[in-house]
Amino acid sequence: MVRQFSPWKVLTRRKNLQADGSEGDTKLNRVLGLWDLTALGVGSTLGAGVYVLAGQIAKDQAGPSVMLSFAIAALASLLAGVCYAEFGARVPKAGSAYVYSYVCIGEFVAFVIGWNLILEYVIGTASVCRGISLYLDSLLNDTLKNTFAEVAPMNVSFLGSYFDFLAFGLVVVFGVALAFGVETSTMANNFVTCLNIFILGFVIIAGAIKADYSNWTVDPSTVSANSTIGEGGFFPFGFEGTLRGAATCFFGFVGFDCIATTGEEVRNPRKNIPKSILLSLLIIFLCYFGVSTVLTLMLPYYIQDVNAPLPYAFEYVGWPVAMWIVTVGGLVGLLASLFGALFPLPRVMYSMAQDGLLFKFLGKVSPRFRVPVTGSIVAALFTAAIAGLFDLSQLVSLLSIGTLLAYSVVAISIMLLRYMDYCEVDENPGQREVRASETTSLTSSSERFTFGSVCTQLFNVHRVREPNAISSRIVGVLSTLFCVIALGVGVLIMQAHPLIASKEVWALTLLAVLVLLMFLVILLICLQPREARRRLFRVPFVPIVPAISIFINIYLMLQLDSWTWIRFGVWMIVGLSIYFFYGLPNSYREMKRQRAGWQKLKYSECL
């Protein structure tokens, strides 16, 4: 008789990680190398934002210290980047944060993350295409806008004022190109990304020639009262303004995570994925840092043009030729970021479809092209419709939720994985299959859980050196508790910031208590035994690095407005409907087949 599984066991089942960490078999074509991945990460991140972001932050938030804002944001992004790098080496599979959370947390959380990654890449691609259309239209005196408004006007409140045929066509063309030729498309992306970096290099060198260091020491008394100048000097809005600017700059580094979706198409992924993530972050930081430095040296921060800071800066110093080169660079950057935004989408859908959480036809791989052709075309058509129909100005903030949520879950997964109890590698495969199919992360009975055993292990009184079921469970609970406390600290800082600044006793006391609790939780996690396996790349200073990354991501998510969370809720309702009516029944049937011994075990409580 086949044992019945509770819904909780299905929701919390985890994907098996090969003991040797090898990449294993794949239906996809391994054609991408280190430089292909680096160009993908750099191109998807250095879009038009690098030509705009520095001027906006310099004028309104940080002044000349915008360069430090980018440095702080780069450090915060590096914390997330090293977590992705370790998982890229340990789990070289398509799917990025979706697969990582499936390995460490469970199926339900994995679906939520995967569904939000789909949202992130769909809106990211659509917004880039809309941006290209508007960018070209500004150079053509609104010819495209007027033509489309005559041909296909739309008078629906929540849609755009016209159907954008150019944005629609761009997604379809790029989507079809990716579906039938990854290698050729990658070569084109490498060329466009290199051209973009060359133009940024020209901007930095040309700007350095026209640098005037007096722009970093502006005296407010010599400036018109109509300008927002603050206190002048290098920190005109104080160091607090520099930190506010860093929070905005953080989103300028979003995009490198697309590298993690290529795990099954990379040659030697265990080495190339970590290297490419770190290398792309370094290149991105140098470009942002260089552009922001020369921009504030070319002209004072308070007269920056927030819409087109670089063209205006070169016009200000009398270099009109450089102004047009920068204008072309903005278009090149948008084309590179379009490839980086569209490339990961069918890979995430493919991975989820392979696991039975999305419709199976999305995971079919063409034997000729070794690419999920059907999924790529469906993703392109859906994204093209969104790009053509919607005015995305109010939807772009949804990008932030998907990205920050994925960053947080990857950091949590690193924390859990480092302290996780592994199955015995020499255990009989048949016994492991039966035992694994009967257990989940919350129902394993290999250890007796009593109040005394938990308290003893909480402080690791016996100095246990290898993880066990109790220590792994303790780390899971402590990680959850840390997230709750971090949420409380973030809410307190946001809502009671004036009271904290004015040194109200109750606000300072509550903040101190919460911060001490955070440190206590981290200390208790540090006391637990951790895995002794050696890996090619490991996140240093676990659990401190993941904990800092989690706190930063939670705090930034709290900055998002209420309408963003409402739209996020609507998207989640659609996704959960698919999961509970399609994905969950598939998972339930899969576990029954495993228990009956009908096929080789694919999922296991143990790694």
Backbone torsions as a table, in degrees:
resi	resn	phi	psi	omega
1	MET	NA	132.3	-178.6
2	VAL	-79.7	128.8	-178.1
3	ARG	-68.9	140.7	177.8
4	GLN	-84.5	137.5	-179.2
5	PHE	-103.4	140.0	176.8
6	SER	-75.7	153.7	177.1
7	PRO	-56.9	-33.0	-178.4
8	TRP	-63.5	-38.9	178.9
9	LYS	-64.4	-37.5	179.2
10	VAL	-69.1	-42.3	-178.1
11	LEU	-65.1	-29.5	-174.5
12	THR	-106.4	7.6	178.8
13	ARG	-68.4	151.5	-174.2
14	ARG	-124.4	155.6	-177.5
15	LYS	-81.6	142.3	-176.6
16	ASN	-78.2	134.5	175.3
17	LEU	-105.6	129.0	-179.4
18	GLN	-61.7	139.3	-174.0
19	ALA	-61.5	-32.4	-178.2
20	ASP	-88.7	-1.3	179.0
21	GLY	68.6	14.1	-177.5
22	SER	-74.7	163.2	-176.0
23	GLU	-76.4	-22.4	176.1
24	GLY	70.0	-169.5	-178.0
25	ASP	-79.8	153.8	176.6
26	THR	-149.4	148.3	176.6
27	LYS	-84.9	-14.2	-176.6
28	LEU	-86.4	167.0	-174.1
29	ASN	-94.6	120.1	-179.5
30	ARG	-83.6	94.6	-176.6
31	VAL	-123.9	-8.0	-173.5
32	LEU	-93.3	135.0	177.7
33	GLY	-108.4	-172.1	-176.6
34	LEU	-59.5	-46.6	-175.5
35	TRP	-73.6	-30.1	174.4
36	ASP	-62.6	-45.1	-179.9
37	LEU	-65.9	-41.8	179.9
38	THR	-62.7	-43.7	178.1
39	ALA	-63.9	-36.1	177.9
40	LEU	-63.6	-46.5	179.8
41	GLY	-66.3	-43.4	-179.7
42	VAL	-67.2	-45.1	-177.7
43	GLY	-63.1	-40.8	-178.3
44	SER	-70.9	-21.4	-177.2
45	THR	-96.6	-43.6	-177.9
46	LEU	-86.3	68.7	175.6
47	GLY	-86.1	-144.7	179.1
48	ALA	-68.6	-16.7	-177.0
49	GLY	-59.5	-35.3	-178.7
50	VAL	-65.3	-23.1	179.1
51	TYR	-88.5	-8.4	-173.9
52	VAL	-123.9	-40.5	-166.7
53	LEU	-60.3	-43.2	-175.4
54	ALA	-61.1	-42.6	-179.6
55	GLY	-65.9	-40.2	179.5
56	GLN	-62.6	-46.6	-176.8
57	ILE	-71.2	-37.5	-179.9
58	ALA	-63.0	-40.7	-175.4
59	LYS	-73.6	-41.2	-169.3
60	ASP	-105.4	-19.0	-170.4
61	GLN	-127.9	-44.6	-167.7
62	ALA	-122.3	-20.1	-175.3
63	GLY	66.6	-148.4	179.7
64	PRO	-60.5	-22.2	-179.6
65	SER	-74.3	9.3	176.6
66	VAL	-59.1	-28.4	177.7
67	MET	-63.8	-36.2	176.0
68	LEU	-72.0	-32.6	176.1
69	SER	-60.0	-43.1	178.3
70	PHE	-67.6	-34.7	178.3
71	ALA	-65.6	-42.6	178.5
72	ILE	-65.6	-43.1	179.0
73	ALA	-63.8	-37.3	178.4
74	ALA	-64.4	-39.0	178.4
75	LEU	-64.9	-42.5	178.1
76	ALA	-64.3	-39.5	178.4
77	SER	-68.3	-32.9	178.7
78	LEU	-62.9	-34.7	178.2
79	LEU	-60.8	-43.0	176.1
80	ALA	-70.9	-36.4	-177.4
81	GLY	-63.2	-41.1	-179.1
82	VAL	-68.8	-30.8	176.0
83	CYS	-66.0	-44.6	175.9
84	TYR	-62.9	-37.3	-177.8
85	ALA	-63.8	-43.4	179.3
86	GLU	-64.8	-43.9	179.9
87	PHE	-67.4	-33.8	177.1
88	GLY	-60.3	-32.2	177.5
89	ALA	-81.2	-36.6	-175.0
90	ARG	-83.4	-33.5	-177.5
91	VAL	-129.1	74.1	-176.9
92	PRO	-77.0	69.2	-178.6
93	LYS	-125.6	156.6	173.9
94	ALA	-67.8	142.1	176.1
95	GLY	127.2	-16.0	174.1
96	SER	55.6	-131.7	-174.0
97	ALA	-60.8	-25.6	177.3
98	TYR	-60.5	-49.4	-179.1
99	VAL	-67.9	-40.3	-177.5
100	TYR	-61.5	-43.4	179.5
101	SER	-71.7	-28.4	176.6
102	TYR	-66.5	-36.5	-179.7
103	VAL	-70.9	-39.1	-168.7
104	CYS	-104.7	-30.1	-171.8
105	ILE	-112.3	-57.9	179.8
106	GLY	156.0	171.5	-171.6
107	GLU	-66.2	-43.4	-175.5
108	PHE	-63.5	-48.0	178.2
109	VAL	-61.9	-38.7	179.1
110	ALA	-61.2	-42.5	179.1
111	PHE	-63.4	-43.1	179.3
112	VAL	-58.5	-44.2	-180.0
113	ILE	-66.8	-45.2	179.5
114	GLY	-61.1	-41.6	179.7
115	TRP	-64.2	-36.1	178.6
116	ASN	-76.5	-28.8	173.0
117	LEU	-65.1	-38.9	175.9
118	ILE	-59.9	-45.5	177.5
119	LEU	-58.8	-45.6	-178.0
120	GLU	-59.6	-47.6	-175.4
121	TYR	-74.9	-33.5	177.3
122	VAL	-64.1	-51.4	-178.0
123	ILE	-69.2	-35.9	177.6
124	GLY	-61.0	-46.1	179.3
125	THR	-65.3	-45.5	-178.1
126	ALA	-63.7	-40.5	-179.0
127	SER	-68.6	-35.9	177.1
128	VAL	-64.7	-42.5	179.3
129	CYS	-65.1	-41.1	174.6
130	ARG	-61.3	-39.1	179.0
131	GLY	-63.9	-41.4	177.3
132	ILE	-62.5	-42.8	-180.0
133	SER	-61.7	-46.3	179.8
134	LEU	-67.6	-35.9	-179.5
135	TYR	-64.0	-47.8	178.0
136	LEU	-65.0	-37.8	-178.9
137	ASP	-63.0	-36.0	178.9
138	SER	-66.6	-28.5	177.2
139	LEU	-81.7	-18.2	-177.4
140	LEU	-108.7	18.7	177.0
141	ASN	57.8	45.1	175.5
142	ASP	62.6	25.9	179.1
143	THR	-63.4	-44.3	-179.0
144	LEU	-63.6	-45.7	-178.6
145	LYS	-59.4	-46.8	-178.4
146	ASN	-65.7	-39.7	-180.0
147	THR	-66.3	-47.3	-179.4
148	PHE	-65.2	-35.5	179.6
149	ALA	-66.0	-31.1	177.7
150	GLU	-77.5	-40.4	-174.9
151	VAL	-77.4	-44.7	-173.7
152	ALA	-139.1	69.4	176.6
153	PRO	-72.6	149.6	177.3
154	MET	-131.2	124.7	-177.4
155	ASN	-111.7	48.8	178.0
156	VAL	-113.4	133.6	-169.8
157	SER	-60.3	-39.9	-174.3
158	PHE	-93.2	4.4	176.2
159	LEU	-106.9	174.4	175.7
160	GLY	-71.4	170.2	-178.6
161	SER	-77.0	-15.4	178.1
162	TYR	-155.2	159.8	176.9
163	PHE	-82.9	123.8	-176.4
164	ASP	-88.8	96.4	-177.5
165	PHE	-67.7	-32.4	-179.8
166	LEU	-66.5	-46.2	178.0
167	ALA	-61.7	-42.1	178.0
168	PHE	-60.2	-48.1	-177.4
169	GLY	-65.8	-36.9	179.4
170	LEU	-61.0	-44.8	-179.5
171	VAL	-64.2	-43.6	-178.6
172	VAL	-62.4	-46.5	-178.4
173	VAL	-62.7	-48.5	-179.7
174	PHE	-66.2	-38.4	-179.9
175	GLY	-64.1	-43.7	178.6
176	VAL	-66.3	-40.1	178.8
177	ALA	-61.2	-41.4	178.6
178	LEU	-69.2	-32.9	-177.4
179	ALA	-69.3	-31.0	-173.5
180	PHE	-114.8	2.9	-180.0
181	GLY	-166.4	77.4	-178.8
182	VAL	-65.0	-41.9	-175.9
183	GLU	-64.7	-45.7	179.1
184	THR	-66.2	-41.8	179.1
185	SER	-62.8	-36.8	178.8
186	THR	-66.1	-38.8	177.1
187	MET	-61.9	-41.7	177.9
188	ALA	-64.1	-40.7	178.6
189	ASN	-64.7	-39.6	177.6
190	ASN	-59.6	-42.3	-179.6
191	PHE	-64.9	-47.1	-178.1
192	VAL	-64.6	-40.4	179.9
193	THR	-65.6	-43.2	177.7
194	CYS	-62.3	-39.4	177.4
195	LEU	-63.5	-40.7	178.5
196	ASN	-62.6	-44.4	179.3
197	ILE	-65.8	-37.4	177.6
198	PHE	-61.7	-43.4	179.3
199	ILE	-64.9	-40.6	177.8
200	LEU	-65.4	-36.8	175.2
201	GLY	-62.3	-40.4	175.8
202	PHE	-61.5	-42.5	179.3
203	VAL	-59.7	-44.9	-177.0
204	ILE	-66.3	-44.8	-178.6
205	ILE	-68.5	-46.6	180.0
206	ALA	-64.1	-39.5	178.7
207	GLY	-66.2	-36.3	179.0
208	ALA	-64.8	-33.1	178.6
209	ILE	-64.2	-35.6	-178.1
210	LYS	-96.6	17.8	-176.1
211	ALA	-69.4	142.4	175.6
212	ASP	-132.8	106.7	-173.3
213	TYR	-68.4	-14.1	176.7
214	SER	-67.4	-18.0	178.0
215	ASN	-70.3	-11.9	176.2
216	TRP	-93.8	-3.4	-178.8
217	THR	-130.5	50.2	-177.4
218	VAL	-70.4	135.9	176.4
219	ASP	-95.1	118.2	-177.2
220	PRO	-58.5	-28.8	-176.9
221	SER	-69.2	-16.7	-178.5
222	THR	-97.0	4.4	-174.8
223	VAL	-113.2	146.7	179.0
224	SER	-58.7	144.8	-178.8
225	ALA	-67.5	-15.6	-179.5
226	ASN	-73.4	-15.7	-177.5
227	SER	-89.5	145.2	174.5
228	THR	-85.9	97.1	-171.4
229	ILE	-113.3	-18.2	-179.3
230	GLY	67.6	-137.1	-177.6
231	GLU	-93.6	-2.6	-177.8
232	GLY	75.6	-175.5	179.1
233	GLY	74.5	-161.7	-176.7
234	PHE	-77.6	-29.5	177.9
235	PHE	-117.5	69.9	-174.8
236	PRO	-64.4	-26.3	179.8
237	PHE	-111.6	20.5	179.9
238	GLY	76.0	170.5	178.3
239	PHE	-67.7	-24.5	175.9
240	GLU	-62.4	-38.0	176.0
241	GLY	-64.8	-36.6	176.8
242	THR	-62.7	-40.8	178.7
243	LEU	-68.2	-39.5	176.2
244	ARG	-61.5	-40.5	176.8
245	GLY	-63.6	-36.4	179.1
246	ALA	-63.4	-36.7	178.3
247	ALA	-62.8	-37.8	176.7
248	THR	-73.0	-40.6	179.8
249	CYS	-61.7	-29.1	-178.0
250	PHE	-54.4	-39.0	-178.3
251	PHE	-72.3	-15.2	174.3
252	GLY	-71.9	-14.8	179.3
253	PHE	-98.9	0.6	-179.7
254	VAL	-71.5	133.9	178.0
255	GLY	137.0	-26.1	-178.4
256	PHE	-64.1	-22.5	-177.1
257	ASP	-65.9	-13.4	177.5
258	CYS	-63.4	-23.1	177.8
259	ILE	-60.3	-35.6	-175.6
260	ALA	-69.1	-14.7	179.6
261	THR	-83.8	-4.1	-173.5
262	THR	-98.7	12.4	-170.4
263	GLY	-52.5	-30.8	-177.1
264	GLU	-95.9	5.8	179.4
265	GLU	-123.3	15.4	-175.1
266	VAL	-111.2	138.0	171.3
267	ARG	-77.5	129.1	-179.1
268	ASN	52.1	60.8	-173.9
269	PRO	-63.9	-29.0	-176.7
270	ARG	-63.3	-25.1	177.1
271	LYS	-102.2	-42.1	-171.4
272	ASN	-73.6	-35.0	-178.9
273	ILE	-66.4	-50.8	177.4
274	PRO	-60.1	-43.3	-179.3
275	LYS	-61.9	-44.0	-176.2
276	SER	-68.4	-36.4	178.2
277	ILE	-63.1	-48.8	-178.5
278	LEU	-68.4	-38.8	179.8
279	LEU	-67.1	-41.3	179.4
280	SER	-65.5	-40.0	177.4
281	LEU	-62.9	-37.5	178.1
282	LEU	-64.6	-46.5	180.0
283	ILE	-63.5	-42.7	179.8
284	ILE	-61.5	-44.9	179.7
285	PHE	-62.2	-45.1	-179.1
286	LEU	-61.2	-38.9	178.7
287	CYS	-66.6	-48.5	179.1
288	TYR	-62.3	-44.8	-177.6
289	PHE	-63.8	-44.5	-179.6
290	GLY	-65.8	-44.9	-179.4
291	VAL	-64.1	-44.8	-178.6
292	SER	-66.3	-33.1	179.6
293	THR	-67.7	-52.0	-177.0
294	VAL	-70.4	-29.2	-179.6
295	LEU	-63.9	-43.9	-179.8
296	THR	-78.3	-14.1	174.5
297	LEU	-86.9	-25.5	-178.5
298	MET	-75.4	-38.1	178.5
299	LEU	-149.9	154.6	-177.1
300	PRO	-59.5	148.7	-175.6
301	TYR	-62.8	-31.2	-172.4
302	TYR	-78.2	-8.2	176.6
303	ILE	-113.8	18.7	177.5
304	GLN	-65.2	146.2	173.5
305	ASP	-91.0	114.7	-173.8
306	VAL	-70.6	-22.6	-177.8
307	ASN	-87.1	-37.6	-179.5
308	ALA	-143.9	70.4	-173.0
309	PRO	-64.5	-41.2	-176.5
310	LEU	-71.0	-48.4	175.4
311	PRO	-57.8	-40.0	179.5
312	TYR	-66.0	-38.2	-179.7
313	ALA	-63.5	-43.2	179.7
314	PHE	-71.5	-32.1	173.7
315	GLU	-66.6	-36.5	-179.7
316	TYR	-64.0	-38.3	-178.8
317	VAL	-91.0	2.3	174.3
318	GLY	84.9	32.2	177.3
319	TRP	-120.5	77.2	-177.3
320	PRO	-65.5	-30.2	178.8
321	VAL	-63.7	-43.6	177.6
322	ALA	-62.5	-33.0	178.8
323	MET	-60.1	-42.3	-179.4
324	TRP	-73.7	-32.1	175.7
325	ILE	-63.0	-41.7	178.3
326	VAL	-65.9	-37.4	178.2
327	THR	-61.4	-43.3	175.9
328	VAL	-64.6	-37.6	179.3
329	GLY	-60.4	-36.5	177.6
330	GLY	-61.6	-40.9	178.4
331	LEU	-67.8	-40.7	178.1
332	VAL	-62.4	-42.5	178.6
333	GLY	-62.0	-38.6	178.3
334	LEU	-65.4	-40.5	178.9
335	LEU	-63.9	-40.7	178.9
336	ALA	-65.4	-41.8	-179.3
337	SER	-70.7	-25.3	176.0
338	LEU	-64.0	-45.0	178.1
339	PHE	-62.0	-44.8	-178.6
340	GLY	-66.4	-29.2	179.7
341	ALA	-79.9	-35.3	-175.7
342	LEU	-84.6	-29.5	-176.0
343	PHE	-59.3	-45.2	-174.1
344	PRO	-74.3	-23.6	-171.0
345	LEU	-57.2	-54.4	179.7
346	PRO	-65.7	-23.0	178.3
347	ARG	-69.7	-40.9	176.9
348	VAL	-66.0	-44.1	178.8
349	MET	-63.0	-39.4	177.7
350	TYR	-60.9	-46.3	-178.0
351	SER	-63.9	-42.6	179.7
352	MET	-68.4	-37.1	178.8
353	ALA	-68.6	-37.2	177.2
354	GLN	-61.6	-31.8	179.5
355	ASP	-87.4	-0.7	177.3
356	GLY	83.2	10.1	-178.8
357	LEU	-90.9	-20.1	170.8
358	LEU	-122.8	171.7	-174.4
359	PHE	-60.6	135.3	-170.7
360	LYS	-59.2	-34.0	-175.6
361	PHE	-64.5	-20.6	178.1
362	LEU	-72.2	-15.7	-178.3
363	GLY	-103.9	6.2	179.8
364	LYS	-73.7	132.0	-177.7
365	VAL	-106.1	130.7	178.0
366	SER	-67.9	124.5	179.4
367	PRO	-65.6	-22.7	-179.3
368	ARG	-81.9	-49.4	-175.7
369	PHE	-93.9	-14.8	-178.2
370	ARG	53.9	45.7	179.5
371	VAL	-139.1	144.3	174.4
372	PRO	-70.3	80.4	-172.2
373	VAL	-62.4	-48.1	-178.2
374	THR	-60.6	-46.7	178.8
375	GLY	-62.2	-38.2	179.7
376	SER	-64.8	-42.9	-178.8
377	ILE	-69.7	-42.4	177.6
378	VAL	-61.5	-44.2	178.9
379	ALA	-61.6	-41.2	-179.3
380	ALA	-66.2	-43.2	-179.0
381	LEU	-66.3	-42.4	179.1
382	PHE	-64.0	-45.2	179.7
383	THR	-66.3	-38.0	178.6
384	ALA	-62.6	-40.1	177.8
385	ALA	-63.4	-42.4	177.5
386	ILE	-62.2	-43.7	-178.7
387	ALA	-64.5	-37.5	-178.2
388	GLY	-77.6	-34.3	-171.7
389	LEU	-88.5	-39.4	-166.0
390	PHE	-100.2	145.7	166.6
391	ASP	-87.0	109.3	-166.7
392	LEU	-88.4	9.2	-176.9
393	SER	-60.9	-31.3	-179.3
394	GLN	-93.8	-6.2	-177.0
395	LEU	-102.2	-13.1	-174.5
396	VAL	-60.7	-32.4	-179.1
397	SER	-63.4	-21.1	176.3
398	LEU	-64.4	-23.9	174.7
399	LEU	-57.0	-39.8	-175.0
400	SER	-65.5	-40.8	-178.5
401	ILE	-62.6	-49.5	-178.8
402	GLY	-59.4	-43.2	-178.0
403	THR	-68.0	-49.8	-176.8
404	LEU	-65.5	-37.1	177.8
405	LEU	-64.9	-41.8	178.0
406	ALA	-64.5	-43.9	177.5
407	TYR	-57.3	-44.1	-177.6
408	SER	-64.0	-45.6	-177.2
409	VAL	-66.9	-36.9	177.6
410	VAL	-64.3	-41.3	178.1
411	ALA	-64.8	-42.2	176.8
412	ILE	-62.0	-41.0	-178.8
413	SER	-63.6	-38.6	176.6
414	ILE	-61.8	-42.1	-179.9
415	MET	-63.0	-43.1	-179.6
416	LEU	-69.6	-42.3	-175.7
417	LEU	-64.7	-36.0	-177.6
418	ARG	-66.9	-26.7	-177.3
419	TYR	-112.9	21.2	-172.2
420	MET	-86.3	147.2	176.8
421	ASP	-83.5	121.0	-179.1
422	TYR	-94.6	151.3	172.0
423	CYS	-68.4	154.7	174.7
424	GLU	-67.4	125.3	-175.1
425	VAL	-71.4	-21.0	-179.2
426	ASP	-96.2	10.4	179.6
427	GLU	-67.9	145.8	178.3
428	ASN	-58.1	128.9	-176.2
429	PRO	-56.4	-38.8	-180.0
430	GLY	-65.8	-41.0	177.9
431	GLN	-65.5	-40.0	-179.2
432	ARG	-64.7	-36.8	-179.4
433	GLU	-63.4	-46.5	-178.7
434	VAL	-66.4	-45.4	-176.5
435	ARG	-66.0	-41.4	-176.8
436	ALA	-67.3	-36.8	-177.9
437	SER	-70.8	-15.8	-178.4
438	GLU	-98.9	-1.6	-175.1
439	THR	-127.2	156.4	171.2
440	THR	-134.1	179.4	-175.8
441	SER	-64.9	-17.5	-177.2
442	LEU	-113.9	1.2	-176.1
443	THR	-125.9	4.6	-178.8
444	SER	-61.7	137.4	-177.9
445	SER	-113.7	19.0	-178.1
446	SER	-71.1	-17.9	177.6
447	GLU	-128.2	145.9	177.3
448	ARG	-86.3	124.4	-178.9
449	PHE	-98.4	109.7	174.4
450	THR	-126.4	165.3	-179.8
451	PHE	-60.4	-40.9	-179.5
452	GLY	-66.4	-42.7	-178.8
453	SER	-66.7	-36.9	179.1
454	VAL	-67.9	-45.0	179.5
455	CYS	-63.8	-39.9	178.9
456	THR	-62.7	-44.1	-178.7
457	GLN	-74.6	-27.9	-179.7
458	LEU	-57.2	-39.6	177.9
459	PHE	-102.5	4.9	178.5
460	ASN	48.1	54.7	-175.9
461	VAL	-60.1	-38.7	-176.5
462	HIS	-87.8	7.3	178.4
463	ARG	53.0	49.9	177.4
464	VAL	-63.6	134.7	-174.4
465	ARG	-101.3	-19.6	-179.1
466	GLU	-117.6	140.8	-179.1
467	PRO	-61.3	145.4	173.9
468	ASN	-133.0	-178.7	-175.6
469	ALA	-60.9	-39.3	-178.0
470	ILE	-69.1	-46.6	-178.3
471	SER	-64.5	-38.3	178.3
472	SER	-64.3	-41.1	178.9
473	ARG	-65.5	-38.9	178.7
474	ILE	-62.2	-43.8	179.1
475	VAL	-63.0	-39.1	177.7
476	GLY	-61.3	-44.5	179.4
477	VAL	-67.2	-42.8	-179.9
478	LEU	-65.2	-36.7	177.8
479	SER	-64.5	-41.7	176.4
480	THR	-63.1	-43.0	179.1
481	LEU	-62.4	-39.3	178.3
482	PHE	-61.5	-42.4	179.6
483	CYS	-62.6	-40.0	179.3
484	VAL	-65.3	-44.5	179.6
485	ILE	-65.9	-40.9	177.7
486	ALA	-60.9	-38.8	176.0
487	LEU	-62.4	-42.3	178.1
488	GLY	-63.2	-42.0	178.5
489	VAL	-63.5	-42.4	179.6
490	GLY	-62.7	-44.4	178.5
491	VAL	-63.4	-41.8	180.0
492	LEU	-62.8	-44.3	179.9
493	ILE	-63.6	-39.5	-179.1
494	MET	-69.6	-47.8	-172.1
495	GLN	-83.6	-28.4	-175.1
496	ALA	-117.3	25.5	-178.8
497	HIS	-59.9	-44.5	177.8
498	PRO	-60.8	-37.2	-179.9
499	LEU	-69.4	-38.3	177.2
500	ILE	-66.2	-41.6	179.6
501	ALA	-64.6	-34.1	178.8
502	SER	-87.2	6.7	174.1
503	LYS	62.6	43.2	172.0
504	GLU	-66.6	133.2	-171.9
505	VAL	-62.1	-47.4	-175.3
506	TRP	-65.3	-37.4	-179.7
507	ALA	-68.0	-44.1	178.9
508	LEU	-65.3	-38.9	179.7
509	THR	-64.4	-46.5	179.7
510	LEU	-62.7	-41.6	178.6
511	LEU	-62.8	-43.1	-179.6
512	ALA	-63.8	-40.8	179.6
513	VAL	-63.4	-45.1	-179.1
514	LEU	-65.3	-41.1	179.1
515	VAL	-65.1	-41.0	177.3
516	LEU	-63.1	-38.5	177.1
517	LEU	-63.6	-39.2	177.2
518	MET	-60.8	-45.4	179.3
519	PHE	-64.9	-37.6	179.3
520	LEU	-64.3	-43.0	178.9
521	VAL	-62.1	-44.2	178.8
522	ILE	-62.3	-40.2	179.2
523	LEU	-62.9	-43.1	179.4
524	LEU	-64.8	-36.4	176.2
525	ILE	-64.8	-40.8	-179.8
526	CYS	-61.7	-28.0	-178.4
527	LEU	-74.0	-17.4	-175.3
528	GLN	-78.1	149.9	177.8
529	PRO	-67.7	145.7	-178.5
530	ARG	-123.0	166.0	-178.1
531	GLU	-62.4	148.0	-179.1
532	ALA	-104.7	3.4	-176.6
533	ARG	-70.9	140.9	178.6
534	ARG	-92.2	136.0	-179.7
535	ARG	-124.8	162.1	178.4
536	LEU	-65.6	-36.4	178.7
537	PHE	-140.0	133.7	179.1
538	ARG	-135.3	142.8	175.1
539	VAL	-67.3	127.6	179.1
540	PRO	-77.6	157.0	172.0
541	PHE	56.2	43.2	171.9
542	VAL	-76.2	134.0	12.8
543	PRO	-97.9	10.1	-173.4
544	ILE	-67.0	-48.0	-178.4
545	VAL	-61.6	-50.0	176.8
546	PRO	-61.4	-35.9	-178.8
547	ALA	-64.2	-43.5	178.1
548	ILE	-63.0	-42.1	178.9
549	SER	-61.6	-42.7	179.2
550	ILE	-61.0	-45.7	-178.6
551	PHE	-62.7	-44.1	179.6
552	ILE	-60.9	-44.1	-178.4
553	ASN	-65.5	-42.3	178.7
554	ILE	-63.5	-43.2	-179.4
555	TYR	-62.7	-41.3	179.5
556	LEU	-68.7	-34.7	176.8
557	MET	-64.7	-33.3	178.6
558	LEU	-68.1	-18.4	179.8
559	GLN	-76.8	-14.4	-176.1
560	LEU	-74.6	148.7	-175.2
561	ASP	-77.4	167.0	-174.2
562	SER	-66.0	-35.6	-179.8
563	TRP	-64.2	-32.8	176.3
564	THR	-62.8	-42.8	179.2
565	TRP	-68.0	-32.9	177.5
566	ILE	-66.1	-45.7	178.1
567	ARG	-63.4	-38.1	176.6
568	PHE	-61.0	-41.3	178.1
569	GLY	-62.4	-41.0	178.5
570	VAL	-62.8	-45.3	178.8
571	TRP	-60.8	-39.9	-179.5
572	MET	-68.4	-34.6	177.3
573	ILE	-61.3	-43.2	177.4
574	VAL	-62.0	-46.5	-178.3
575	GLY	-64.5	-44.2	-179.2
576	LEU	-66.2	-30.4	175.6
577	SER	-63.2	-43.0	177.5
578	ILE	-63.3	-41.7	-176.7
579	TYR	-66.3	-48.8	-174.0
580	PHE	-73.8	-25.7	-179.6
581	PHE	-98.9	-14.0	-179.8
582	TYR	-128.4	-55.6	-174.9
583	GLY	-67.6	-46.0	-177.7
584	LEU	-63.7	-45.5	175.4
585	PRO	-59.4	-37.7	176.6
586	ASN	-61.7	-43.7	-179.7
587	SER	-65.0	-39.3	-180.0
588	TYR	-63.5	-44.7	178.7
589	ARG	-65.6	-36.7	179.2
590	GLU	-62.6	-43.6	-179.7
591	MET	-67.6	-34.8	176.8
592	LYS	-65.6	-40.4	178.5
593	ARG	-65.6	-39.8	178.2
594	GLN	-62.9	-43.7	-178.2
595	ARG	-65.2	-33.3	-180.0
596	ALA	-81.3	-6.7	178.3
597	GLY	78.9	26.7	-176.5
598	TRP	-81.4	-21.6	179.1
599	GLN	-154.8	167.4	-178.4
600	LYS	-63.8	140.2	-178.4
601	LEU	-63.5	130.8	178.4
602	LYS	-109.1	-23.7	-176.9
603	TYR	-125.3	145.5	-176.0
604	SER	-149.1	149.3	172.2
605	GLU	-67.0	-31.9	-176.1
606	CYS	-95.1	150.8	176.5
607	LEU	-90.1	NA	NA
